[in-house]
Amino acid sequence: MKLENPIDVKVFILFLLNNVGEALDYDTVHDIVVQDEFVNHFDFAICFSDLLELGQIVESGEEGDRRYSVSDIGKETLESYESSILSVIKERALRSALRLIAFNRSGNRITSSIEETEKGNTLRCSIVDKEKTIMSVEVFLTEKPYAERLKANFDERAEIIYRGILTLLSGDVNFIFEE
């Protein structure tokens, strides 16, 4: 199920931002809102901007370290409209949001590289913490532009890819067929 009505998207953004319990940078807000694909990137950008302009989201911090949180006006709006979003969507999205924030806080380092070989390219992606390698993937690709696109996607969405790999390995692949 996708949220396409601008009011629903705004309420969804307010819901997640309010329930994570802390001010977040723009990239993290974006990632927690779009990661389960209930909201697309374009709708997020427009609605987030509207919420900021209306004073429902407030900005704090200095240039280069801006953080966003729900204002009192935003909390009132959320209280009035939160029931318009299905509970199953809110629960799933909040669980994913908290997992993403915990992943980012744990000090995990994300690395990726492309090595050109005679017959193509080897893409290496890994997630490493202070003590161990959490995930490491190596894949051979014949086309460099494709390897670069996969690398960029991993760099932007490593936690989601990691979660997807675990889900596939566990045999719980129903999420692939959900719409």
N, C-alpha and C positions, 0 to 999 in steps of 0.2 A: 504494500500500500504506500502510495506517495502522497505527501502533503503538497498541494499546489495552490490552495486558496491562501492569499497573502496573510490574512488574519491567522489562519492555522499555523503558518510558518513562523510568524512573529511570536505567537503563544508558545510554540515548540522551542524556539530559541530562548525565550524568557524562562520557560520551565527548566531546560537543561542548565542554563547559566545560574539560575537561582538554586538549584538542587545540588550542584557540585560543591557549594559552600565556600567558594573563594573566587577572587577576581582572576581572570585569565587573559593571556595575550590573544590577539586577534586570530593568529594561526591555530591556536588550540581550540578557541571557540568554533572556528570554521570546521576543524576536524571532528569535534564531538557532534556537531550538528549534521554533517553530511556523511559520516562514516557508515551508517546503516542504510543509506540511500533513501531515507524518507523525504529528504529535501535535496534538491540539486544545487550545485555551486552558484548558479546565476540567481536563483530565488533567494538563497542565503545572503548573497552580497547586497541585493536590493533591500531585503527586509531588515538586515542588520543595520544598514545605513539609515533606514527610516526610524528604527527604534532609537538609534543614537540621536538623530535629529529631534525626535519627539521627547527626548529626555527620559525614556523608559530604560535605557542602558546608559550608565555613566562611565566616563573615562577617567583613569587616574594614572599616576606615574609620569615619568619624564620621557622626552623624545627618545625613541629607541627601546623603551621599556614600558609601553602603554599597556594598561590592564583594564578590563571591562567587567562590570558587575551590574546587577539589576538595581535600579533606583526604587524609591518608595512608590513612585507613580507606576513603574513597571510591575511591582509586586501587587498593587491594586488591580491592574489590568489582568495579571496572571490569575489572581483570585476569582475574577469575574468570568474568565474565558477558559480556564484550564480544563474544565469538563468537556470542552469541544474536541479534545484529542483523546483517542482511545487509550485506555489504560495499558493495553498490551504494547502499544507503540511507546508510551512513556517509560514503562518498565524496561523494555529491551534497550531503548536508547540511553537511559540513565545508567544501566548496567555497563553498556559499552563505553560510555563517557568516563565513568569512574575507573574502568580498566585501562583506558587510554591514558588518563592522567597519572595513574599509578605506574604504568609502564614508563612514561616520560620522566617521572620522579626517581625511578630506581637507579638512575645513572647509567642506563644502557647506552652503549655507543653503537651507532649504525654505520656500517661501512659498505661500500660497493666499488667495484672497479671492473673495467673492461680491458681484457688483454687480447691484442690482435695476434692471430696465428696465421699460418700459411693458408688454411682453408676456411677461416672464419674468425669468430670472436668468442672468447670465453668470458661470460659475465659471472662475477663472484659477489655474493651478497651475504652479509653476516650481521648478527646482533650479538654484542659481547658486553658482559658486565665486568666488574672489577676482578672477578675470579675465574670466569669460565665463558665459553662460547655457548650462547643460548640457542642460536640457530646459524647454520651455514648452508648455503645453497650455491651450487656451481652448475651452470648450464651452457651448452655450446649453441651458438646462433650463427647462421651464415651471413646475415645482413647487419652491418654496423648501425644503421639508423634504428633498426628494431631493437638491437641491444641497448642503444642509448635511451630509447623510450622506456624499456623495461627497467633500466637503471634508475631513471628519473622517477618512475612510479614507485619503485622500492624505497628510494630516498624520502619520498613524500608520505608513504603509507606503510612503513615497515611493520608497525604493530598490527595493522589490519591483515597484512600478508601473513605474518607469523600466526595470527589467530586462524586464518583460513587454512594454512598448512596443517595445524594441529587438528582442526575439524576434519579435514580430508583424511588424515592419517588415522583418526579415531573411527572413521566409517560413517560419521554423522554428516552426510552430504546433502541433506534436505535443503539447507540454506541456498544451495546453488539453484534450486528449482523454485524457490519462493519468489513471488512478485509482489 
